[in-house]
């Protein structure tokens, strides 16, 4: 039997998000009172508007750069205050060379600049990642499911680079209402062979697909992905997608 098509809908009309805004309410209003929402839909939300609503702004004038930040910033013509924020948000520096910092955040994410962002924010400000993206996704999931009366998955996404591959892709930071991983290990493929390593990062794939209609310059921080076949077990979090250190052969 053929599967139903997967559809991706950009959600436009969200106003500029500021610190303290009731983001679930703004999103609900953008979804047109529920007419655009079906059971099983997955709402992908750009991390930046979550961070903005949660007030994760830092005034750069309040940041006193360390000697390390000053030296590195001077070598690569960077703002030492931003570099200092990156160092503060990091629990481990993976690489720090050629003007690029790849760091592990306290959340466990490994990404450029520890997620510190100065694009599309007021002048003189920087924006940090949400304190707990899974908690933010869970709260959004509860509000949306209650409002619309149907189960809705939520993914909070951000754009990460990839080792060995050019280009950026969206990945899931926070997940609620869907299983973040599809585990096919122990099942048989179409030819009857036992699958031993097939473990699909479902939430990352959905986040990446949604980015096709969101876009960095289009001002569309929301998208609905419809028709994704998900397991009945909707438990799991974005943290489940982070490979434990004991299984990370690249450390």
C-alpha positions in Angstrom: 0.0 0.0 0.0 1.4 3.4 -1.0 2.1 5.8 1.8 0.4 9.2 2.0 2.5 12.1 0.8 4.5 14.2 3.3 3.5 17.9 3.1 5.4 20.9 4.5 3.6 24.2 5.1 5.3 27.5 6.0 3.4 29.4 8.7 3.6 33.1 8.0 2.3 36.1 10.0 4.1 35.7 13.3 5.0 39.1 14.7 8.5 40.0 15.9 9.1 38.1 19.1 10.4 39.9 22.1 11.5 38.9 25.6 8.6 37.9 27.7 6.2 37.3 24.9 3.7 34.4 25.2 5.1 32.5 22.3 2.5 29.7 22.4 -0.3 32.2 22.1 1.4 34.0 19.2 1.9 30.6 17.4 -1.7 29.6 18.1 -2.9 32.9 16.6 -0.7 32.3 13.6 -2.2 28.9 13.1 -5.6 30.5 12.4 -7.5 29.1 15.3 -6.8 25.5 14.5 -8.0 25.3 10.9 -4.5 24.5 9.7 -3.8 21.8 12.3 -4.4 18.1 12.0 -3.8 15.2 14.4 -0.3 14.0 13.9 1.1 17.2 12.5 4.6 18.2 13.6 5.3 21.9 14.3 8.9 22.9 13.7 9.9 26.1 15.5 13.1 28.0 14.9 15.2 28.1 18.0 15.8 31.8 17.7 12.2 32.9 18.4 12.2 30.5 21.5 15.3 32.1 22.8 13.9 35.6 22.2 10.7 34.9 24.0 12.6 33.4 26.9 14.8 36.5 27.1 18.1 34.8 26.3 19.6 38.2 25.3 23.0 39.4 26.6 24.1 43.0 26.3 27.6 42.9 24.9 28.6 46.0 26.8 28.1 43.9 30.0 30.6 41.3 29.0 34.2 41.6 30.2 36.4 39.6 27.9 39.1 37.4 29.3 42.7 37.5 28.1 42.1 34.3 26.1 39.1 35.9 24.3 41.0 39.1 23.6 44.0 37.3 22.1 42.0 35.0 19.9 39.6 37.8 18.8 42.5 40.0 17.9 44.2 37.2 15.8 41.0 36.7 13.7 39.4 40.1 13.8 36.4 39.0 16.0 34.5 40.8 18.8 36.2 39.7 22.0 33.0 40.1 23.9 31.3 37.5 21.6 34.3 35.2 21.9 34.0 35.5 25.7 30.4 34.5 25.6 31.2 31.5 23.5 33.8 30.4 26.0 31.4 30.9 28.9 28.7 28.9 27.1 31.1 26.0 26.4 32.0 23.0 28.6 34.5 21.8 26.0 36.3 23.4 23.0 36.4 20.8 20.2 38.3 23.0 17.8 39.4 26.6 18.0 41.4 27.5 14.9 41.3 29.5 11.6 38.7 31.8 13.0 36.3 29.0 13.8 35.2 27.8 17.2 33.4 24.5 17.5 32.3 23.8 21.1 30.3 21.5 23.2 27.6 23.4 25.2 26.4 22.4 28.6 23.3 21.0 26.9 25.6 18.5 25.0 25.3 20.1 21.6 28.4 20.3 19.5 28.1 23.3 17.3 29.8 26.5 16.0 30.2 29.3 18.6 28.3 27.3 21.3 25.1 28.6 19.7 25.9 32.2 20.5 24.3 34.3 17.8 24.5 38.0 16.9 22.4 37.9 13.7 18.9 39.2 13.5 19.1 40.6 17.0 19.2 44.3 18.2 22.6 46.0 17.8 24.9 45.4 20.7 23.1 42.2 21.8 23.8 38.5 21.5 21.4 35.7 21.8 22.0 32.4 23.6 20.4 29.0 23.1 17.3 28.2 25.3 18.1 27.1 28.8 16.2 23.8 28.2 14.9 23.2 24.6 13.2 20.0 25.6 11.3 21.8 28.4 10.3 24.6 25.9 9.1 22.0 23.4 7.1 20.1 26.1 5.4 23.3 27.2 4.6 24.2 23.6 3.3 20.7 22.9 1.0 20.8 26.0 -0.5 24.2 25.0 -1.1 23.3 21.4 -2.5 19.9 22.1 -4.9 21.4 24.7 -5.9 24.3 22.4 -6.5 22.3 19.2 -7.7 19.1 20.9 -5.5 16.9 18.7 -2.0 15.5 19.3 0.7 17.7 17.8 4.4 17.0 17.8 6.8 19.9 18.4 10.4 20.3 17.4 12.6 23.2 18.3 15.3 23.4 15.5 18.5 25.1 14.9 21.0 25.1 12.0 24.2 23.2 12.5 27.2 22.5 10.4 28.4 18.9 9.8 31.9 17.3 9.8 33.0 16.0 6.4 30.1 17.6 4.6 29.7 21.1 3.2 26.5 23.1 4.0 24.3 23.5 7.0 21.2 21.5 8.0 18.5 22.0 10.6 18.6 19.6 13.5 16.3 19.1 16.5 17.3 20.7 19.8 14.1 20.1 21.7 11.5 17.4 21.0 8.0 16.7 22.4 5.1 14.6 21.3 7.0 12.4 18.8 9.7 9.8 19.0 13.0 11.4 18.2 14.5 8.2 16.9 13.3 5.3 14.8 15.0 2.0 15.7 14.9 -0.6 13.0 17.6 -2.8 14.6 16.4 -6.4 14.9 13.9 -6.1 12.1 14.3 -7.6 8.6 14.8 -5.6 5.4 12.9 -6.2 2.2 15.3 -9.0 1.3 15.0 -10.7 4.7 18.4 -9.6 6.1 18.6 -8.7 9.8 19.1 -4.9 10.3 21.9 -4.3 12.9 22.7 -0.6 12.7 19.7 1.2 11.2 18.7 3.9 13.7 17.0 6.9 12.0 17.2 10.4 13.6 13.5 11.1 12.8 13.4 14.4 14.6 16.5 15.7 12.8 15.1 14.6 9.4 11.8 16.4 10.1 13.6 19.6 11.2 15.8 19.5 8.1 12.8 19.0 5.8 11.0 22.0 7.5 13.9 24.3 6.8 13.1 24.0 3.1 10.1 26.3 3.6 11.4 28.3 6.5 14.6 29.8 5.2 17.1 32.1 7.0 16.1 35.2 5.1 12.4 34.6 4.6 11.2 35.6 8.1 9.3 32.3 8.4 10.3 30.7 11.8 7.5 28.1 11.8 6.5 25.2 9.6 4.1 22.3 9.9 5.2 18.9 8.6 2.3 16.6 7.8 2.1 12.9 6.9 5.2 11.7 8.7 4.7 8.1 9.8 5.7 8.0 13.5 5.7 5.2 16.1 2.8 4.9 18.5 5.2 5.6 21.3 5.6 9.3 21.2 8.0 9.5 24.2 11.5 10.8 24.0 13.4 14.1 23.9 16.0 16.0 21.9 18.6 14.8 24.4 18.1 11.3 23.1 19.7 12.4 19.9 23.0 13.3 21.6 25.5 10.5 21.4 26.9 9.6 24.8 30.6 10.1 25.2 31.3 6.4 25.7 29.9 5.7 22.3 31.5 8.6 20.5 34.6 7.2 18.7 35.7 10.7 17.7 36.4 12.1 21.2 
